[in-house]
Amino acid sequence: MLRLNGVSKTFVTDAERVVALQAIDLDLAKGDVLTIIGSNGAGKSTLLNLIAGTFPPTTGTIELSGEDMTAVAEHKRSRRIGRIVQSPLAGTAPTMSVAENLALASKKGRRGLRMALGKRTRKTFTDQLASLGLGLEQRLDCPVSLLSGGERQALTVLMATLVPPELLLLDEHTAALDPRNASMIVDLTRAFVGNLGLTTLMVTHNMEQAICVGNRLVMMHKGEFIHQLAGDEKAETTVSELVDLFAEHDVVDDELLLERVA
């Protein structure tokens, strides 16, 4: 489904040369859910940006469903790759209503953005919003700007999966939320990803999330994969054991190790 071959990224400015990623190899099968955890500056978001096409890799290739995507523009990849970022403000159009945002999401990959919000469409959106359990089905005509952060991020999860993407990228999509809303969004994400069988990469700072979500886990540091867990080994790992694994790789004086529980 997703294959990275020797993908690296070096940023060069007048003042310095920063190696953000070092020759990453990765194979994800259809339906795999990979969580990625690491310190600030580990290269997690850079990795997602390369996959999304925000900027090109310095070396290596990126394949999606057997097709070389390395040189494909970001806007073309977005038809096949869904992405949710940290800020609840980023994934929606605030001046438009909940229904209009869903209509935009349902047009993904198709020409034109004319939105026909007839009775049948509104009924479909109402049913989909009801699955969130937040009462948003009663607020179809409410401007998204009036929703709370948790409600907006829940809507963003629904929008990103309304037309199921080949690949879903989650870039610390609960980090800006309070613990209660973060837990709610993780539960919703697991439900949508599981029900739709979406191949997913989820970046997180939260060790409990990294362990409980998905079937694979990668630990990153200084642009490299330093440890990988999968299957039963991942499911049976504890937060303390994950901390110890980071310590074994000399990641001991790091903000990450202070965030054992979000």
N, C-alpha and C positions, 0 to 999 in steps of 0.2 A: 504493500500500500504506500508507505513512505520510506524512501531510502536516501540516506546521506552518505556520500563517499568522500572522505578526506576533506570535509568542509572546514575551512578556517576563515577568520576575519581579522585583518589588521587595519587599524585606523591610524592614518599618518597626518600630522599637523606640522606647522612650522617649528613647534617647540618639542614635539615628542612623537614616538612611534609606539602604539599600544596594541599588543596582541590580545584580542578579546576572545577568540576561539582558536583552539589548536587541533587541527586535523581530526574533526569529529566524524566517526562512523556510526550510523544508526539504521536499524531496520525495524519498522513497525508493520505488523500484520493487520489486516482489516479487523476492526473491533478492539484492538489493543488500546488500553488507556494507560499512558505513561505519566507519572508525576515526576517533576524535576525540582530538586531542592538544592539550595546552596546559598552562600553568603552574598552580600552586595558585591557586585563586580565579578561574580563568578562566570558570567556569560550567558545566563539564563534567557534574559530578554533579547540579547543579541541573537541567540539561536532562533527564537521565535520570529524575530524580524527577518532573518535570512530566509526562513521557510515561507513567510508571508510575502516576501519580495520587497520589503521596505528598502533594502539595499542589497547589492550583490555580494556573494562571497569572494574572498581574495583567491582562494583555491577551492577545488572540489566541485561536486555536482549534487543537485537535489532532484529527486524523481518522485512523482506522485502517480500512483496507479500505472507504473511502467513508462510514464512520459517524462522526458527531461524538462524540468521547469526552471532550470538555473537562470536562463535569460528571459523568462516570461515576466511581463510587467505585473506590478502589484495589483492593478485594477482588474486584470484578467484572471489572476490567481484567486481574487476575492469571490469569483463566481463559484469556486470549488472549495475554498477554504474559509471557514467561519472563524471569527476572532472576537474575544471579549477581553477588554483591558481592565486595568485597576479602577479607573474612575467611573462611577455610575453616570457621570455627565457625558461621557464620550460615546456611548453606544446608541443614543437615541436623539431624535430631533425635538428639542424642548418646546418649541412653539406649536408643534403639531399635536393632535390628540392621540390618545392611546390607539384608537382604531386606525388612524392615518399612519402611525408608525408601523403597525402590523401590516398594513397594506403595502408600504414600501418594502418591508422585509419579504413579503410574499412575491414581490416582483423580481427578486434577486436573479440576475443572470438573464433577464428578459428585456427586450427592447421596450422603451417607453415606461413612464411612471404614472400613467393615468390611473387613478384609483376609483374603482366602481364599488362603493360601499352600500350595496343593496341589502335587502333583508337576509338573503341566504349567507352572504359574506359576513354580515354582522353577527348572525347566529353562530357561524363557525368560529369567529373571533371570541365570542362570548364563551363558548364551550372550552376553547383553548385557554382563555384567561382563568376560567373557573378551576382548571387543573392546578393552578398555582396556589390556590387556597388563600388568597390575599384580598378577595373581594373586588379585584380590578374589573371583573366582568360587569360590575355596576357602574364603572367609570369609563366606558368606551369613549365618550366625548370630552373627557377631562384632558386639558393640556398636560403633557408629560412633565412640564416644569413644576407642577403642583404635587408630584409624587415624591415620596421620601426616597432616600438613597437606596434602601433595601428594595423598595417597590420598583424603582427604575432598573436596578440590576437584575431583578427577577424578570422584568419585561425584556431586558436585553438577552437573557438566556433563552427566553421563548423565541425572540426574533432571530437569534443566531441559529436556531434549530428548526424554524418554521419550514424552511426548505432545507432538508437535511444535507449538510455539506459532506464532502468526501473526508475532510479533515477538520477538526475543531481545535483551535488554539486558545488556551485560557491563561492569560498573563497576569497572575496574582489578582484574579478577579474578585477576591473577597477582602483584599488588604485594606481598602478604604472604609470598610464597614465595621460596626461594633460587633462584639462576639455573637450576640443573638442573631443578628441579620446575616453574619458570615456563616453561621451554622445552617441557617435556613437556605442560603444560596448554595452551599455545598450539597445539601440534601436534594434540592431541586436539580442541580447539575447532575448528580449521580442518577437520578430518576430518568431525566431526559437522555443522557448518554447511554444508560443501560437499555431503556425501552427502544431506542432507535439504533442501537449497536454502533455508535459513532466511534471512529478512530480518533483518539484525543491525546493532546499533550497539555498537561496542566503544570504551570510554574507556580510554586508556592514557597513562602518562608515558614509555613506552619508544619511542624513535624508530624503532628497528629493527622492533618489532612494528607500529607504525603504518604502516610502509611495506610490510611483507611480508604483512600480513593484509588481505584484502578488495579491492574494486575502486574504492573511493572513500575520500578522506581529507579531513578538515576540521581546520584549525588554529584554535584559539580563544584569545582574549585579552580580558580585561575584559568578558566577557559577549557578545562578538561573534564571528562567523565572519570571520577576517581573511584567509584564503586557502583555496582548495579545489583538490584534485588528483583526477584520475580516470583510469582506463584505463591506457594505455601511459605517460602522463606520470607517473602515480603509481608504476607498477611500476619505472620507470627512474630515479626519484629516489634520491639517496644521503642518508645521514644528514647529511653535511656540507652538502649542498644544502638540506636541511630546516632546519638550523641557520641558514644564510644567509638563508632566507626569513623566519625569525623575526626575525633581526637587521634585515632591511629594514623590519619593522614596529616597530622600536625595542624589541623584546623581547630585550635583550642582557644584562641583569644579573639572571639568573633561574636558579633551581635546575634548571629544565627543561634548560637548555643544558649542564649538567654531567652529565646522564644520557644521554649519547649511546649508551652500551652498557650494558645491564642485566646 
